[in-house]
Amino acid sequence: MPFRYFGRVTGFDGVAVTYLMRDNDLIAVSAGDILDGTYRIESVEMRGVVIVYQPLSVRTELLAPDGGAP
């Protein structure tokens, strides 16, 4: 898995944005996004992100270090 959970930021408008990290790059993700043409973001939740490696239909859950605690 080339991605790591980085964090979530809530803007002044109240909209939360979740970030993954690949190498030194931050990537904002939302459910339904396709990364590298191969990985699909299945869901984005407080506790983390679920990613599906589409060629093998393998699901991976990247958890927030604090378990999504507010």
C-alpha positions in Angstrom: 0.0 0.0 0.0 1.7 3.2 -1.1 -0.6 5.5 0.9 -0.6 6.4 4.6 -3.3 8.2 6.6 -2.1 11.7 7.3 -5.1 13.5 8.9 -8.3 15.4 8.7 -8.8 19.2 8.7 -12.0 21.0 9.2 -12.1 24.4 7.5 -13.9 27.6 8.7 -16.8 26.6 6.5 -17.2 23.4 8.6 -16.2 21.1 5.7 -13.8 18.3 6.7 -11.0 17.3 4.3 -9.1 14.0 4.7 -5.5 13.7 3.5 -3.5 10.7 2.6 0.3 10.7 2.1 2.3 9.0 -0.6 6.0 9.6 -0.3 6.2 13.3 0.4 2.9 14.2 -1.3 -0.3 15.1 0.4 -3.5 14.0 -1.4 -7.0 15.2 -0.4 -9.4 12.3 -0.8 -13.2 11.8 -0.9 -15.3 8.6 -1.2 -15.3 7.5 -4.9 -12.0 9.0 -5.8 -9.6 6.9 -7.9 -5.9 7.1 -7.2 -3.2 6.1 -9.7 -6.0 4.5 -11.8 -5.9 1.5 -9.5 -7.0 2.4 -6.0 -10.6 3.4 -5.2 -11.5 5.3 -2.0 -14.5 3.3 -0.8 -15.2 5.4 2.3 -13.9 8.2 4.4 -14.9 8.1 8.0 -13.8 9.6 11.3 -11.8 6.5 12.2 -10.0 6.3 8.8 -10.2 5.6 5.1 -11.1 2.4 3.3 -9.2 1.9 0.0 -9.8 -0.9 -2.5 -7.0 -2.1 -4.7 -9.2 -2.7 -7.8 -7.2 -5.4 -9.7 -7.6 -7.8 -6.8 -10.6 -6.3 -5.0 -8.5 -6.1 -1.8 -9.8 -3.8 0.8 -7.4 -2.0 3.2 -8.4 0.2 6.1 -6.0 3.1 6.9 -6.9 4.1 10.5 -6.4 7.5 12.1 -3.6 7.2 14.7 -6.1 8.3 17.4 -8.9 6.0 16.2 -10.8 9.1 14.9 -11.4 10.6 18.4 -12.6 14.2 18.2 
